[in-house]
Amino acid sequence: MGDIFKIREIGYLQKGLDMILTRQNAVSANIANSSTPGYKAIHVDFESKLKDAIKNTGMTETNPRHLPNKAQGIYGVQPSVTTKLNGARPDGNTVNLEEEFSQSAVNGVDYQLYISALNSHMKNIMSSFE
């Protein structure tokens, strides 16, 4: 039996969960620094890059004479991390707690969705061994 983590859909879900974790870490850092003067909020975006990588995963090198495939597929996707510079308070801090708590709730829903899909795939895989 091969490595189950090389199954394409599970790899997509794994990468999505990694990105959700990265975003939640950014949200947590923003909330923790909401009263730090001069702190600039950071935001993480990955959905569009992940969708593009999933669409373009069909190319493989099957012959040494093929042009080298330097693309890493979904595993080469890195999130876009931006620093919020506008909307600063008088102390220079750009954290908006309402936005951060809202993003944290969205992350929770996204996490549950990914975990549910992962559980479904794992049940299908495990049912083949029964």
QUILINGI-V286603 format. One record per residue. PSI is psi as a letter, one per 20 degrees, with the letter a starting at -180 (none if undefined). Layout:
PSI  PSI
This chain:
p  r  o  i  i  i  p  g  h  h  g  g  h  g  g  g  h  g  h  g  g  g  g  h  h  g  g  g  g  g  g  h  j  h  j  o  p  i  p  p  q  q  q  p  p  i  g  g  h  g  g  g  h  h  h  k  j  i  p  q  o  i  p  h  i  q  q  p  n  i  q  j  b  h  i  i  p  q  q  p  o  q  p  o  h  r  k  q  r  h  j  i  p  j  p  o  h  g  g  g  h  g  h  h  g  g  h  g  g  g  g  h  g  g  g  g  g  g  g  g  g  h  g  g  g  h  h  i  i  none
